[in-house]
């Protein structure tokens, strides 16, 4: 359910003060302003706070953040930095969180650590990280050196929210394990604030295991590389899970079907569909199977037609039981089907001379007009951006989330930019989500100038 939410950040980059609101009846708002006013930082700070990513917030360039959610209260975060007393001492950042209602502070909590402490702790928690002289971290999983801020961004949030502290193999445990746990009052507030950030760097995937969920395969979890390949593997997992669940339910229902048919005669008063209801339900399920077949999820099976005459009572009883079983089987695919159809509709309307296809083992792939099949990595940069962005919005955003999109126009053709907000409207209806978009593109904005919010000094909408 959409709610009114307001966000205010001050001391951004030591200079800027931004404020914007999203109302329940608005599918999106559009943030705009010149380069350098902190649009990206604003989105990142909002998202890091919602994810309780304390480790990353320590190095975020702001002094105060206020988030007010209708019916849930207000959160205020204050960040201060204290320089070391001696020249060789590093600065210490402190974050103060205050949860407020209309009258007073409900609860307060603070955290204070040096960046070096956080980095040492992360290295102790993750065997694939190694601290090198000079402050760089080598990430064996990515097979490259990573800047300290990037290490904290990648692993800080999940480490302190989901993983117990366990020493890295072969190393002595640290003197203390850092603790970024919140009280129950804060947890309750954050549970009602789900935020999903889509960054400008979309083609290189460097997220951690939590993005895939607990049922993801080993191949999908922890992947790094081309985002389009990772998402294709992720979709293959989703399709495999849906097919496995359908198979489980089908086997259970099919095994018991004969005995349940025989019991129909023991319970003559059992409620059954009338002739018209049987035919209407039968046709609806046939159409649903056709839709599943069109996205390569179901098998192409021709149902035997029902007799044109009026059905006998015993026939209606058996058909009622059959249709109930069929509905339960088909329901395993329904949520996935709507997403698959929307993704295919958006992509096929934009890509030239090719269509999007699905497969339980390959995930998604492309088929040309001549029937040639090729993987998504063969798409152009612009096509990959479109597919990655649309897939992420449809499949990876949780229901009732606030989605932050930074510069959606990157690598997109002007005509695709013009259609972008209309596509968002379709996605918003499917998932019940709202969007905050930061853009420089007048083509993105189009007819929605009334939803623009200016960020920057002395700017007007």
LINHULIN-V725340 format. One record per residue. N is the residue number from 1. OMEGA is omega in whole degrees, 0 to 359 (NA if undefined). BURIAL is # if it has 9 or more other C-alpha atoms within 8 Angstrom, else .. Layout:
N,OMEGA,BURIAL + N,OMEGA,BURIAL
This chain:
1,180,. + 2,177,# + 3,176,. + 4,179,# + 5,177,# + 6,181,# + 7,178,# + 8,179,# + 9,181,# + 10,184,# + 11,181,# + 12,185,# + 13,180,. + 14,189,. + 15,196,. + 16,177,# + 17,183,# + 18,178,# + 19,177,. + 20,182,. + 21,177,. + 22,184,# + 23,184,# + 24,183,. + 25,179,. + 26,175,. + 27,181,# + 28,166,# + 29,186,# + 30,177,# + 31,179,# + 32,180,# + 33,182,# + 34,176,. + 35,174,. + 36,181,. + 37,172,# + 38,178,# + 39,180,# + 40,178,. + 41,180,# + 42,178,# + 43,182,# + 44,181,# + 45,177,# + 46,183,# + 47,180,# + 48,178,# + 49,181,# + 50,179,# + 51,184,# + 52,181,. + 53,185,# + 54,183,# + 55,180,# + 56,180,# + 57,180,# + 58,183,# + 59,179,# + 60,188,. + 61,177,# + 62,177,# + 63,182,# + 64,177,# + 65,176,# + 66,177,# + 67,177,# + 68,180,# + 69,180,# + 70,177,. + 71,183,. + 72,181,. + 73,185,# + 74,176,# + 75,175,# + 76,180,# + 77,178,# + 78,181,# + 79,176,# + 80,179,. + 81,179,. + 82,180,. + 83,178,. + 84,181,# + 85,180,. + 86,182,. + 87,182,. + 88,180,. + 89,180,. + 90,180,. + 91,180,# + 92,178,# + 93,176,# + 94,176,# + 95,178,# + 96,179,# + 97,178,# + 98,176,# + 99,188,# + 100,166,# + 101,185,# + 102,188,. + 103,188,. + 104,176,. + 105,180,# + 106,179,. + 107,185,. + 108,180,# + 109,181,. + 110,178,. + 111,180,. + 112,179,. + 113,170,# + 114,178,# + 115,181,# + 116,178,. + 117,180,. + 118,181,# + 119,179,# + 120,181,# + 121,179,# + 122,178,# + 123,179,# + 124,182,# + 125,188,# + 126,182,. + 127,183,# + 128,177,. + 129,178,# + 130,180,# + 131,183,# + 132,174,. + 133,181,. + 134,174,. + 135,179,. + 136,178,# + 137,175,# + 138,181,# + 139,181,# + 140,182,# + 141,177,. + 142,182,. + 143,179,. + 144,174,. + 145,185,. + 146,177,# + 147,181,. + 148,181,# + 149,180,. + 150,176,. + 151,180,# + 152,179,# + 153,184,# + 154,192,# + 155,184,# + 156,186,# + 157,183,# + 158,181,# + 159,187,# + 160,177,# + 161,188,. + 162,187,. + 163,171,. + 164,180,. + 165,176,. + 166,185,. + 167,174,# + 168,184,# + 169,176,. + 170,181,. + 171,179,. + 172,179,. + 173,179,. + 174,184,. + 175,177,. + 176,177,. + 177,181,. + 178,185,. + 179,178,. + 180,181,. + 181,178,. + 182,176,. + 183,182,. + 184,181,. + 185,178,. + 186,180,# + 187,179,# + 188,178,. + 189,183,# + 190,178,# + 191,178,. + 192,182,. + 193,180,# + 194,184,# + 195,180,# + 196,182,# + 197,173,# + 198,188,# + 199,180,. + 200,178,. + 201,187,. + 202,187,# + 203,177,# + 204,185,# + 205,181,# + 206,178,. + 207,184,# + 208,191,# + 209,187,# + 210,182,. + 211,185,. + 212,181,# + 213,188,. + 214,185,. + 215,182,. + 216,180,# + 217,177,. + 218,179,. + 219,184,. + 220,187,# + 221,175,# + 222,181,# + 223,172,# + 224,182,# + 225,178,# + 226,181,# + 227,184,# + 228,176,# + 229,179,# + 230,181,# + 231,178,# + 232,176,# + 233,179,# + 234,179,# + 235,177,# + 236,176,# + 237,181,# + 238,179,. + 239,180,# + 240,179,# + 241,179,. + 242,179,# + 243,179,# + 244,178,. + 245,177,# + 246,179,# + 247,179,. + 248,181,. + 249,181,# + 250,180,# + 251,180,. + 252,181,. + 253,182,# + 254,180,. + 255,184,. + 256,186,. + 257,181,. + 258,181,. + 259,179,. + 260,175,. + 261,180,# + 262,180,. + 263,178,. + 264,184,# + 265,175,. + 266,181,. + 267,184,. + 268,180,. + 269,182,. + 270,182,. + 271,178,. + 272,176,. + 273,174,# + 274,186,. + 275,181,# + 276,180,. + 277,178,. + 278,183,# + 279,180,# + 280,180,. + 281,178,# + 282,180,# + 283,179,. + 284,180,. + 285,176,# + 286,178,# + 287,178,. + 288,177,. + 289,178,# + 290,178,# + 291,178,# + 292,179,# + 293,183,# + 294,177,. + 295,173,# + 296,177,# + 297,181,# + 298,176,# + 299,178,. + 300,182,. + 301,177,. + 302,177,. + 303,174,. + 304,182,. + 305,174,. + 306,178,. + 307,182,. + 308,179,. + 309,175,. + 310,182,. + 311,175,. + 312,181,. + 313,182,. + 314,178,. + 315,179,. + 316,178,# + 317,180,# + 318,180,# + 319,177,# + 320,178,# + 321,179,# + 322,182,. + 323,176,# + 324,177,. + 325,181,# + 326,179,# + 327,180,# + 328,178,# + 329,184,# + 330,181,# + 331,178,. + 332,182,# + 333,192,# + 334,181,. + 335,180,. + 336,182,. + 337,182,# + 338,179,. + 339,179,# + 340,180,# + 341,182,# + 342,179,# + 343,181,# + 344,180,# + 345,181,. + 346,183,# + 347,182,# + 348,179,# + 349,184,. + 350,185,. + 351,181,# + 352,170,. + 353,178,. + 354,178,# + 355,179,# + 356,179,# + 357,181,# + 358,178,# + 359,183,# + 360,179,# + 361,185,. + 362,186,# + 363,175,# + 364,178,# + 365,184,# + 366,174,# + 367,180,# + 368,179,# + 369,182,. + 370,178,. + 371,179,. + 372,179,. + 373,178,. + 374,183,. + 375,182,# + 376,180,# + 377,179,. + 378,179,. + 379,176,. + 380,179,. + 381,180,. + 382,179,# + 383,177,# + 384,177,# + 385,181,# + 386,182,# + 387,180,# + 388,182,# + 389,182,# + 390,178,# + 391,181,# + 392,181,# + 393,185,# + 394,189,# + 395,188,. + 396,180,. + 397,179,# + 398,179,. + 399,179,. + 400,178,# + 401,167,# + 402,185,# + 403,178,# + 404,182,# + 405,182,# + 406,177,# + 407,180,# + 408,184,# + 409,185,# + 410,176,. + 411,181,. + 412,175,# + 413,182,. + 414,180,. + 415,177,. + 416,177,# + 417,181,# + 418,182,# + 419,191,# + 420,184,# + 421,175,# + 422,175,. + 423,178,# + 424,178,. + 425,178,# + 426,181,. + 427,180,# + 428,180,# + 429,181,. + 430,187,. + 431,181,# + 432,184,# + 433,174,# + 434,187,# + 435,168,# + 436,189,# + 437,173,# + 438,186,# + 439,171,# + 440,192,. + 441,173,. + 442,178,. + 443,176,. + 444,185,# + 445,178,# + 446,184,. + 447,186,. + 448,180,. + 449,180,. + 450,180,. + 451,180,. + 452,175,# + 453,182,# + 454,174,# + 455,179,# + 456,182,# + 457,173,. + 458,180,. + 459,177,. + 460,178,. + 461,NA,.
